[in-house]
């Protein structure tokens, strides 16, 4: 069943959120490696800049790691709409902090801006929970989750491209590296008005238990210990680790090996999002013949193998051709990792459980950023090699350690 007053506002806000966030992604290498307009003086050695790129990439997900489950839990009690409105209003000043930090060449302030932006980001968890709320069966859920991937990936296509153009003074003389972050703040203002005026509450049953802060903080990660979810979360962590090793350090590879500037980095990141965006078109066919677990395992195998192939190339044209299969696999992995979790829990804990899955995702992003920075300081390809191996391991784990619940079959109701 499609509920336009819930679905359309969530998808529009999700697009604006991913568009705003992804505008800054191609700037990270330039912010730390550009000797003229960057944030570090030229005396910093290259290995230290590589490490700092990793830490910078980890700031946003570090905030999400703590904020995602909390916002998901709160949305189970107070409703998706109310919590999302507070989330968006708090994000606006975080973009402004990042913009001021770039103008001031204050890297610590920039780190703070990225950290707090992730902390208050609730659209992914709340949007996924809202889509689960309005799904009557597994087939509907596959379709709705596919829309989430399509729209977020579309934001990833255009965000880096626009961000690269807005940061390039050759596009307009008054553009600087801070311009994309100013636009991100205004887009968040627009998203708030869309939710306020257009979003219809999707939650059917509100949690009525009084919130106890210590108990709530403990219960945020309770889904991680559930027997039917532990192996799924472990597999998802390894899939996400590969994805974020790749996302975090592929632009650095393009900059150091292929001499890409900030505009080309944005275009390359946008190009990678095209197969992620079209992947949901194949979800109905995949779900008709395979379970989410089998599909996620296949995606992990494709992802790992093709990243290793990409790293063996030295031709930019071949590089862009071979980006298509891993991009498709990333789109599949994001959606079916959430489906595996959602299919195993009841309706009244969708926000809590999907929030825990979001924390697994962002924890993988944190690990990829911090550990990958040190690995990249040794060899720029090393983080992506390790990532490819973790994706292959995740595929094996899903095949041998995870069982399919009855609800993962098409047209089955949710588990009670």
C-alpha positions in Angstrom: 0.0 0.0 0.0 1.3 3.5 -0.9 0.5 6.3 1.5 1.5 9.5 -0.5 1.3 11.8 2.5 3.9 9.7 4.3 6.0 8.4 1.4 6.5 11.5 -0.7 7.6 13.9 2.1 10.0 11.2 3.4 11.5 10.6 0.0 11.9 14.4 -0.8 13.5 15.1 2.6 15.8 12.0 2.2 16.9 13.3 -1.2 17.7 16.8 0.3 19.5 15.2 3.2 21.8 13.0 1.1 22.2 15.7 -1.5 23.4 18.2 1.2 25.6 15.7 3.0 27.3 14.3 -0.2 28.1 17.8 -1.5 31.0 17.9 1.0 32.4 14.4 0.3 34.6 15.3 -2.7 36.1 18.2 -0.7 37.8 16.2 2.0 41.0 15.4 0.0 41.2 19.0 -1.3 40.6 20.5 2.2 43.7 18.6 3.5 45.9 18.4 0.4 45.3 21.7 -1.4 48.3 23.9 -0.4 46.5 27.2 -1.3 42.9 26.9 -0.3 43.1 23.9 2.1 42.9 23.9 5.9 46.4 22.6 6.6 49.8 24.3 6.0 52.1 22.7 3.4 54.5 21.5 6.1 52.2 18.7 7.2 53.6 15.4 5.7 51.4 13.4 3.3 51.1 10.4 5.7 49.5 12.7 8.3 47.1 14.2 5.8 46.0 10.7 4.9 45.4 9.8 8.5 43.4 13.0 9.0 41.2 12.3 6.0 40.3 9.0 7.7 39.5 10.8 11.0 37.5 13.4 9.1 35.5 10.7 7.3 34.8 9.2 10.7 33.3 12.3 12.4 29.8 12.3 10.7 29.3 8.5 11.3 30.6 8.8 14.9 27.8 11.2 15.6 25.3 8.9 13.9 26.5 6.0 15.9 25.2 7.6 19.1 22.4 9.6 17.6 20.8 7.1 15.2 19.5 4.5 17.8 18.5 7.3 20.1 16.4 9.0 17.5 14.9 5.7 16.3 13.9 4.8 19.9 12.4 8.2 20.5 10.5 8.0 17.2 8.9 4.7 18.5 7.5 6.6 21.5 6.8 10.1 20.2 6.2 9.5 16.6 8.3 9.8 13.4 7.1 13.3 12.5 7.9 15.0 15.9 11.3 13.5 16.3 12.2 14.3 12.6 11.3 17.9 13.0 13.6 18.3 16.1 16.3 16.5 14.2 16.2 18.8 11.2 16.1 22.0 13.2 19.3 20.9 15.1 21.2 20.0 11.9 20.9 23.6 10.4 23.6 25.2 12.7 25.9 22.2 12.2 26.3 23.1 8.5 26.9 26.7 9.4 29.7 25.6 11.8 31.4 23.6 9.0 31.2 26.6 6.7 32.6 29.0 9.2 35.4 26.5 10.0 36.5 26.4 6.4 36.6 30.2 6.1 38.6 30.4 9.4 40.9 27.5 8.4 40.0 25.9 11.7 40.2 22.1 11.3 39.1 21.3 14.8 35.9 23.4 14.4 35.3 21.6 11.1 35.6 18.3 12.8 33.0 19.5 15.4 30.6 20.5 12.7 30.7 17.1 11.0 30.4 15.3 14.3 27.3 17.2 15.4 25.7 17.0 12.0 25.9 13.2 12.2 24.6 13.2 15.8 21.4 15.0 14.9 20.8 13.2 11.6 17.6 11.2 11.9 16.1 11.0 8.4 17.8 7.6 7.5 16.6 5.8 10.6 13.2 7.5 10.9 12.6 7.3 7.1 13.3 3.6 7.1 11.1 3.0 10.1 8.3 5.0 8.4 8.5 2.9 5.3 8.3 -0.2 7.4 5.3 1.3 9.2 3.3 1.6 5.9 4.3 -1.8 4.4 1.6 -4.4 4.7 3.8 -7.4 3.6 7.2 -8.3 2.5 6.6 -7.4 -1.1 5.5 -3.9 -0.1 8.5 -3.5 2.1 10.9 -4.5 -0.6 9.3 -1.9 -2.9 9.4 0.8 -0.2 13.0 0.1 0.9 13.9 0.2 -2.8 12.5 3.7 -3.1 14.7 4.7 -0.1 17.8 3.5 -1.9 16.8 5.0 -5.3 16.2 8.5 -3.8 19.2 8.5 -1.5 21.4 7.4 -4.4 20.0 10.1 -6.6 21.1 12.6 -4.0 24.5 11.0 -4.1 24.6 11.4 -7.9 23.9 15.1 -7.9 25.3 16.1 -4.5 29.0 15.5 -5.2 28.8 17.0 -8.7 27.1 20.2 -7.4 29.4 20.3 -4.4 32.5 20.1 -6.7 31.2 22.9 -8.8 30.2 25.1 -5.9 33.6 24.7 -4.3 35.5 25.6 -7.6 36.3 29.3 -7.9 36.5 28.7 -11.7 32.8 28.1 -11.7 32.1 31.5 -10.1 34.7 33.8 -8.5 32.9 34.0 -5.2 32.6 30.2 -4.8 34.8 28.7 -2.0 35.1 25.3 -0.3 32.5 26.6 2.3 29.8 27.3 -0.3 28.4 23.7 -0.4 27.9 23.8 3.4 26.0 27.0 3.2 23.7 25.4 0.7 23.4 22.4 2.9 22.0 24.6 5.7 19.4 26.1 3.4 18.3 22.7 2.1 17.8 21.5 5.7 15.5 24.5 6.3 13.5 23.5 3.2 13.3 19.9 4.5 12.0 21.1 7.9 9.1 23.0 6.2 8.3 19.9 4.0 8.0 17.7 7.1 6.0 20.3 9.1 3.4 20.9 6.4 3.3 17.7 4.4 4.3 14.7 6.4 1.6 12.5 7.8 2.5 10.4 10.9 3.1 6.8 9.9 3.4 5.1 13.3 0.4 3.0 14.1 1.2 1.9 17.7 3.2 4.2 20.0 5.4 2.8 22.7 3.7 3.9 26.0 6.3 2.8 28.5 7.9 5.8 30.4 11.4 6.6 29.1 14.1 6.0 31.7 17.4 7.6 30.4 19.8 4.9 31.7 17.5 2.1 30.7 17.0 3.7 27.2 20.7 4.1 26.6 21.2 0.4 27.5 18.2 -0.7 25.3 19.5 1.2 22.2 21.8 -1.7 21.5 19.6 -4.4 22.8 18.8 -5.6 19.3 22.5 -6.4 18.8 22.2 -9.2 21.3 19.0 -10.9 20.0 19.8 -14.4 18.8 17.9 -14.0 15.5 19.9 -10.8 14.7 23.4 -11.2 16.0 24.7 -13.0 12.9 22.9 -10.6 10.6 24.4 -7.6 12.3 27.9 -9.2 12.1 27.5 -9.8 8.3 26.1 -6.3 7.8 29.1 -4.8 9.6 31.5 -6.5 7.3 29.5 -5.5 4.2 29.4 -1.9 5.5 33.1 -1.9 6.3 33.9 -2.7 2.7 31.6 -0.1 1.4 33.0 2.7 3.5 36.6 1.7 3.0 35.8 2.1 -0.7 33.8 5.4 -0.4 36.3 7.0 1.9 39.5 6.3 0.0 38.5 5.9 -3.6 38.5 9.7 -4.1 42.0 9.8 -2.6 43.1 7.1 -5.1 41.7 9.2 -7.9 43.5 12.3 -6.7 46.9 10.7 -6.1 47.0 8.1 -9.0 44.9 9.9 -11.7 45.4 13.6 -10.7 41.7 14.3 -10.4 40.8 17.9 -9.2 37.8 18.7 -7.0 35.3 19.0 -9.9 36.4 15.6 -11.3 36.2 14.0 -7.9 32.6 15.2 -7.6 31.7 13.8 -11.0 33.4 10.5 -10.2 31.5 10.1 -7.0 28.2 11.0 -8.8 29.0 8.5 -11.5 29.4 5.7 -8.9 26.0 6.5 -7.5 24.3 5.8 -10.9 24.3 2.0 -10.6 23.4 2.4 -6.9 20.4 4.4 -8.0 19.1 1.9 -10.6 19.7 -1.2 -8.5 16.2 -1.1 -6.9 14.7 -1.5 -10.4 15.9 -5.1 -10.1 14.6 -5.7 -6.5 11.2 -7.2 -7.5 12.9 -9.8 -9.8 15.6 -10.6 -7.2 13.1 -10.9 -4.3 10.9 -13.2 -6.4 13.6 -15.8 -6.7 15.9 -15.3 -3.7 15.7 -14.4 0.0 17.2 -11.1 1.3 20.0 -13.2 2.8 20.9 -14.8 -0.5 20.8 -11.5 -2.3 23.0 -9.8 0.2 25.5 -12.6 0.0 25.7 -12.4 -3.8 26.1 -8.6 -3.5 29.0 -9.0 -1.1 30.8 -11.4 -3.4 30.4 -9.1 -6.4 31.5 -6.1 -4.4 34.6 -7.7 -3.1 35.7 -9.3 -6.4 35.2 -6.1 -8.5 37.0 -3.8 -6.0 40.0 -6.1 -6.4 39.7 -5.8 -10.2 39.5 -2.0 -10.0 42.6 -1.8 -7.9 44.6 -3.8 -10.5 43.8 -1.2 -13.3 45.8 1.8 -14.4 43.5 3.0 -17.1 40.8 5.6 -16.2 38.4 4.5 -18.9 38.5 0.8 -17.8 38.2 2.1 -14.2 34.8 3.7 -14.9 33.5 0.7 -16.8 34.3 -1.6 -13.9 32.7 0.7 -11.3 29.2 -0.3 -12.5 29.0 -3.8 -10.8 30.3 -2.7 -7.4 28.0 0.3 -7.5 25.0 -2.0 -8.2 26.2 -4.3 -5.4 26.4 -1.4 -2.9 22.8 -0.4 -3.7 21.7 -3.9 -3.1 23.7 -4.2 0.1 22.2 -1.1 1.7 18.6 -2.1 1.1 18.8 -5.8 1.8 20.9 -5.4 4.9 18.0 -3.4 6.4 15.4 -5.9 5.0 17.2 -8.8 6.8 16.8 -6.9 10.1 13.3 -5.7 9.5 12.0 -9.1 8.5 13.1 -10.5 11.9 11.4 -8.1 14.3 7.8 -7.1 15.2 6.2 -3.8 14.1 6.5 -2.0 17.4 10.3 -2.3 17.5 11.1 -1.4 13.9 12.6 2.0 14.8 14.7 0.5 17.6 16.0 -2.4 15.5 16.7 -0.4 12.3 18.3 2.2 14.5 20.7 -0.5 15.8 21.4 -1.5 12.2 22.2 2.1 11.4 24.6 2.1 14.3 26.3 -1.0 12.9 26.5 0.9 9.6 28.0 4.0 11.1 30.4 2.1 13.4 31.7 0.4 10.2 32.1 3.8 8.7 34.0 5.0 11.8 36.3 2.0 11.7 36.8 2.4 8.0 37.8 6.1 8.4 40.1 5.7 11.4 41.8 2.5 10.5 41.7 3.2 6.8 43.6 6.5 7.4 46.5 4.6 8.9 46.4 2.0 6.2 46.3 4.6 3.4 49.3 6.3 4.9 51.2 3.0 4.2 49.7 2.4 0.8 46.7 4.2 -0.7 45.1 1.0 -2.1 45.4 -1.0 1.2 42.1 0.1 2.8 40.2 -1.0 -0.3 42.0 -4.3 -0.4 41.1 -5.0 3.2 37.5 -3.9 2.4 37.2 -6.2 -0.5 38.2 -9.2 1.7 35.7 -8.2 4.3 32.9 -8.2 1.7 33.8 -11.7 0.6 33.9 -12.8 4.2 30.4 -11.3 4.8 29.1 -13.3 1.8 30.5 -16.5 3.2 29.1 -15.7 6.7 25.6 -15.1 5.3 25.6 -18.4 3.5 26.8 -20.6 6.4 25.6 -18.8 9.6 22.3 -17.0 8.8 18.9 -18.7 8.4 15.9 -17.3 6.5 12.8 -16.4 8.6 9.4 -17.2 7.1 8.7 -13.5 6.7 11.5 -13.1 4.2 9.4 -14.9 1.6 7.2 -12.7 -0.7 3.7 -11.8 0.5 4.2 -13.1 4.1 3.0 -11.0 7.0 5.3 -9.4 9.6 6.3 -11.6 12.5 4.3 -10.9 15.7 
